[in-house]
Amino acid sequence: MEEPLVGLFFLILIVAIIAGAIGFIFDFIFMHLPIILGILAFFIIIYSINKANDRKQEHLKKVEQERQFEEERLRYKQKKQEDYYKEMINLEEESITLFEVLPKGLEVAEVCLNQAEVDFSDGAFAPFWDSIEKATKSLSYFVKGIQLINEKSSQYTKLIGEYEGVPPQFPLLKQSIEKLGVGTATAKRMDSIVRSAQCNYHFASIYEQRKTNQILIAGFTNLADALREMTWTINDSITDLAASVGETNLILNESTSKIQSQIDHIAGDFTKEATERGKRERKALEMLDNIQRDRCPPL
């Protein structure tokens, strides 16, 4: 009976100690409650400040990232716009350069046709077709030049839609392109000379030997194809280019009118560029006029 009493005694003692400790703790807390609450409030305030600072730092970091992203986006956009402008300038220069070369090709063709007429009169069969082949190749280069300008005009038109500033003026006018119809007259002249030769047995015999000679220019397969298709190919190429340049200038004018307020401060540069391009264009047109007038230009 003694052992259970001892166990019960210790149990009561432990409970009493725990109860006393709890009472002491509660008394301590009650007595120092303002201090404890103050300390707790202090830590809560410190925690709140730290959290606010963390949120502020995260916000500032996010704002800085967005600012850097926006700056990078604007730099990329500006670089793209500069690239568009440079590409348009290059297309301008390449187009006017090609246009300047076109009359020279016609001059060579006309000289070759002059020689062909002499060869025909002299009964020089092989030299005649040599001259015709040279004239055909010159006219093929003429067609290829027109097609290249057409491609550049189309590229230029696409860039106008991407460029947000005032685009540079395309160097050629539709009326100037239509002047290239002089090349059609040269092609018809060649048709007439070739037709006369084909009506002559001896010249026609040499032609049969030459007609499969390859002329891989402007889409022609051989001499026969070139002679048969040259006139309408030139006509179609000029028509396509005139339409393309007309569309380019129309879209260019629409684009310019939308940002008219920006023109004043760059009008001087435009005028200077337009004047220089105009001189080069007029010189090429004068060469075409000379060919049209006498068809006997010097080399």
C-alpha positions in Angstrom: 0.0 0.0 0.0 2.9 2.4 0.5 4.2 2.3 -3.1 0.9 3.6 -4.6 0.8 6.4 -2.0 4.4 7.4 -2.9 3.5 7.5 -6.6 0.4 9.5 -6.0 2.4 11.9 -3.9 4.9 12.5 -6.6 2.1 13.0 -9.2 0.4 15.6 -7.0 3.8 17.3 -6.5 4.4 17.5 -10.2 1.0 18.8 -10.9 1.5 21.4 -8.1 4.8 22.4 -9.5 3.4 22.8 -13.0 0.4 24.7 -11.7 2.7 26.9 -9.8 4.9 27.5 -12.8 1.9 28.3 -14.9 0.6 30.6 -12.3 4.0 32.3 -12.1 4.2 32.7 -15.8 0.7 34.2 -15.9 1.5 36.5 -13.0 4.8 37.5 -14.8 3.0 38.1 -18.1 0.2 40.0 -16.3 2.7 42.1 -14.4 4.9 42.8 -17.5 2.1 42.8 -20.0 2.8 46.3 -21.3 6.4 45.6 -21.8 5.7 42.3 -23.5 3.1 43.9 -25.8 5.6 46.7 -26.5 8.3 44.2 -27.5 5.8 42.3 -29.5 4.6 45.4 -31.3 8.2 46.5 -31.9 9.0 43.2 -33.6 5.8 43.4 -35.6 6.7 46.9 -36.7 10.2 45.8 -37.7 8.8 42.8 -39.6 6.3 45.0 -41.4 9.0 47.6 -42.3 11.2 44.8 -43.6 8.4 43.3 -45.6 7.5 46.8 -47.0 11.2 47.4 -47.9 11.3 43.9 -49.6 8.2 44.7 -51.5 9.5 48.2 -52.4 12.8 46.6 -53.5 11.0 44.1 -55.6 8.8 46.8 -57.1 11.9 49.0 -57.9 13.6 46.0 -59.4 10.6 45.2 -61.5 10.3 48.9 -62.6 14.1 48.9 -63.5 13.7 45.7 -65.4 10.7 47.1 -67.3 12.7 50.4 -68.0 15.6 48.5 -69.3 13.4 46.3 -71.4 11.6 49.4 -72.8 15.0 51.0 -73.5 16.2 47.9 -75.3 12.9 47.7 -77.2 13.2 51.3 -78.3 16.9 50.9 -79.2 16.0 47.8 -81.3 13.1 49.7 -82.9 15.3 52.7 -83.7 17.9 50.4 -85.1 15.3 48.7 -87.3 14.0 52.0 -88.5 17.6 53.1 -89.3 18.1 49.9 -91.2 14.9 50.4 -93.1 16.0 53.9 -94.1 19.5 52.8 -95.2 17.9 49.9 -97.2 15.6 52.4 -98.9 18.5 54.7 -99.7 20.4 51.7 -101.2 17.4 50.7 -103.3 17.2 54.3 -104.5 20.8 54.3 -105.6 20.7 50.9 -107.1 17.5 51.7 -109.1 18.8 55.0 -110.5 22.1 53.3 -111.4 20.3 50.6 -113.3 18.1 53.2 -115.0 21.3 55.0 -116.1 22.7 51.9 -117.7 19.5 51.0 -119.7 20.0 53.5 -122.5 23.6 52.3 -122.9 22.4 48.8 -123.6 20.0 50.1 -126.2 22.8 52.1 -127.8 24.9 48.9 -128.1 21.9 47.1 -129.6 21.3 49.9 -132.1 24.9 49.9 -133.2 24.8 46.1 -133.6 21.7 46.4 -135.7 23.4 49.0 -137.8 26.2 46.6 -138.4 23.7 43.8 -139.1 22.1 45.9 -141.9 25.6 46.4 -143.4 26.3 42.7 -143.1 23.0 41.9 -144.8 23.8 44.3 -147.7 27.2 42.8 -148.1 25.9 39.2 -148.0 28.0 38.4 -145.0 25.9 35.5 -143.6 27.8 34.6 -140.4 28.8 38.1 -139.4 25.1 39.1 -139.8 23.9 36.6 -137.3 26.9 37.5 -135.0 25.6 41.1 -135.0 22.0 39.9 -134.4 23.2 37.8 -131.4 25.0 40.7 -129.9 22.0 42.9 -130.4 19.8 40.2 -128.8 22.1 39.9 -125.8 22.1 43.7 -125.3 18.3 43.8 -125.4 18.3 40.9 -123.0 20.4 42.9 -120.6 18.0 45.8 -121.1 15.1 43.6 -120.1 17.0 42.2 -117.1 17.7 45.7 -115.9 14.0 46.7 -116.1 13.1 43.5 -114.1 15.7 44.3 -111.5 14.4 47.9 -111.0 10.9 46.3 -110.7 12.1 44.1 -107.9 13.7 47.0 -106.1 10.6 49.1 -106.5 8.6 46.3 -104.9 11.1 46.0 -102.0 11.0 49.7 -101.6 7.2 49.7 -101.4 7.2 47.1 -98.6 9.8 49.1 -96.6 7.6 52.2 -96.8 5.0 50.3 -94.8 7.5 49.4 -92.1 9.2 52.8 -91.9 7.6 55.3 -89.4 9.4 58.4 -90.5 9.4 60.4 -93.8 10.8 57.9 -96.4 13.2 59.1 -99.0 11.8 59.8 -102.4 12.0 56.9 -104.9 14.2 58.2 -107.8 12.0 57.3 -110.7 8.7 58.5 -112.0 6.1 56.5 -113.9 6.6 58.8 -116.9 10.3 58.1 -117.0 9.6 54.4 -117.0 7.2 54.7 -119.9 10.0 56.4 -121.9 11.8 53.1 -121.9 9.3 52.1 -124.6 12.1 53.2 -126.9 13.5 49.7 -126.3 10.3 48.3 -127.9 11.1 50.2 -131.1 14.6 48.8 -131.1 13.2 45.2 -130.6 10.8 45.8 -133.5 13.6 47.1 -135.7 15.5 43.9 -134.9 12.4 41.9 -135.8 12.2 43.6 -139.2 15.8 43.0 -140.0 15.6 39.3 -138.9 12.5 38.8 -140.9 14.2 40.1 -144.1 17.1 37.8 -143.4 14.8 34.8 -142.9 13.3 35.4 -146.3 16.7 34.9 -147.8 17.7 31.2 -148.2 21.4 31.6 -147.4 20.8 33.8 -144.3 18.0 31.4 -143.2 20.3 28.4 -143.5 22.8 30.0 -141.1 19.9 30.9 -138.8 18.8 27.3 -138.6 22.3 26.5 -137.3 22.4 29.4 -134.8 18.8 29.4 -133.5 19.5 26.9 -130.6 22.5 29.0 -129.4 21.9 29.5 -125.7 21.1 33.0 -124.5 20.4 32.5 -120.8 19.5 36.1 -120.0 16.2 37.6 -118.8 14.5 34.2 -119.0 15.3 33.4 -122.6 16.5 29.8 -123.4 18.1 30.3 -126.9 18.4 32.7 -129.8 15.1 31.6 -131.4 13.2 32.2 -128.2 14.8 35.6 -127.7 14.0 36.7 -131.2 10.5 35.5 -131.0 9.6 36.8 -127.5 11.8 39.9 -127.2 9.3 42.6 -128.2 6.4 41.5 -126.0 8.8 40.7 -123.1 10.1 44.3 -123.2 6.5 45.6 -123.4 5.4 43.5 -120.4 8.5 44.4 -118.4 8.0 48.1 -119.0 4.2 47.8 -118.2 4.9 45.9 -114.9 7.6 48.4 -113.9 5.4 51.4 -114.6 2.6 49.9 -112.5 5.1 49.1 -109.7 6.7 52.6 -109.7 3.2 54.2 -109.8 2.2 52.2 -106.8 5.4 53.0 -105.0 5.0 56.7 -105.5 1.3 56.6 -104.5 2.1 54.9 -101.3 5.0 57.2 -100.7 2.8 60.2 -101.1 0.2 58.8 -98.7 2.9 58.0 -96.2 4.4 61.5 -96.5 1.1 63.2 -96.1 0.4 61.4 -92.8 3.5 62.9 -91.3 3.5 66.3 -93.1 4.6 68.1 -89.9 8.0 66.4 -90.1 8.8 67.6 -93.6 9.8 71.2 -92.9 13.1 70.3 -91.1 14.2 67.8 -93.7 12.9 69.6 -96.8 16.3 70.9 -97.6 17.8 67.4 -97.7 15.0 66.1 -99.8 15.4 69.0 -102.3 19.1 68.3 -102.6 18.7 64.6 -103.1 15.8 65.1 -105.5 17.9 67.6 -107.6 20.8 65.2 -107.9 18.5 62.3 -108.8 16.7 64.5 -111.2 19.9 65.3 -113.1 20.8 61.6 -113.4 17.3 60.7 -114.5 17.2 63.5 -117.1 20.6 62.5 -118.5 19.3 58.9 -119.0 16.1 60.3 -120.6 18.2 62.4 -123.0 20.0 59.3 -124.1 16.7 57.6 -124.8 15.6 60.6 -126.8 18.7 60.5 -128.9 18.2 56.8 -129.6 14.6 57.5 -130.5 15.5 60.4 -132.9 18.2 59.0 -135.0 18.8 55.4 -133.9 22.5 55.9 -134.9 24.2 56.7 -131.6 28.0 56.6 -131.4 29.5 54.1 -129.0 
